[in-house]
Amino acid sequence: MTLNIAYEYDKVVKQILHEKLTELGLDFHLPNSSEISINSHLDKQQEDKLKKTLSKYAIEIIENPKVALVNTIKSSINQWIAMDAVNGKENISDYLSKQLNYSYSHLSQTFSEVTHTSIESFIILKKIDLAKNLLIENTLTLTEIAYRLDYSGVAHLSRQFKKSTGLTPSSFQAIMAKRQKQSQ
Amino acid sequence: MEIMKVVLADDDADDRLLFQEAIEEVKINTHLTLFKDGESLIKYLLDRDTTLPEIVFLDLKMPKKDGFQCLETIRSHSKLKDLVVAIYSTSSSEEDIEQTFIKGANIYINKPNRFKDLKQLIAKVMKINWQYHTSALNKDNFLLRI
């Protein structure tokens, strides 16, 4: 007999953490699925035990918390970009601080410190990256791409594309098509 | 913070020196290795003991093996084909630019005249390159002209 299962990743992680941390007798709370906040100091022995327990579930403690936070910010940004923009969406600062439970200034400061880039520049880079993929696929018009990526219009997208890559969308598309042809 | 490995092949001694000074001022930690021609660069990249760099800067006009030839070698070699390649040239010919992109260059840089511009430009390239190495961006589409 085969049973099909569905699960929610966040809830699974939180439940495992809750059970295991309780077993270890720790005073903690879980602000989100990528952080554990412990209200006392862990000694070396306790820390090793915690790591060992969690490693069974492939849960790893990231040593540099700033790098960990940046990774969480990046995945939230990706989700935000992918969100449907038809009904207008929350601005990124509200979205991130709500998702991650930190003030936007703390998030943006950590992000710049670790990546040498601001959150805003990263969003542009990411959106232009998506625009490039769509241009290569060549199934959508530039107007449709601009709409999908939440630009006010083709001019806005083209301007940001040129600023970010030094190329216009059409010359990028032409170069990539020639490159593909040559490698065949 | 991680150190980013960078190599530059350029036959002009002054250009190498300026590049070195400029990259030292960028906030990202870098380790730069310099070459005077394409042949020694390729030899170095193919050496078994070499840890591959995060980015290769190539002058176009060089003795022995020029930038175009190096680019072709890099893109056709299984060990090297995923390297990020930046062309670093005095040529602003549209044909050179298009040809290098088609042959697989990621970045095309016109050597600027002022040191201040060079610093800014290298900082920009290194920051974007850093993002390409640490985020889920599509490296195959990485084209930048500055």
Interface residues (C-beta under 8 A of the other chain):
Chain A: K74 N78 T115 H116 T117 F122 L125 K126 D129 K132 N133 I136 S164 T165 G166 L167 F172 I175 M176 K178 R179 Q182
Chain B: K27 I28 E98 F101 I102 K103 G104 Y108 M126 K127 I128 W130 Q131 T134 S135 A136 L137 N138 N141 L143 L144 R145 I146
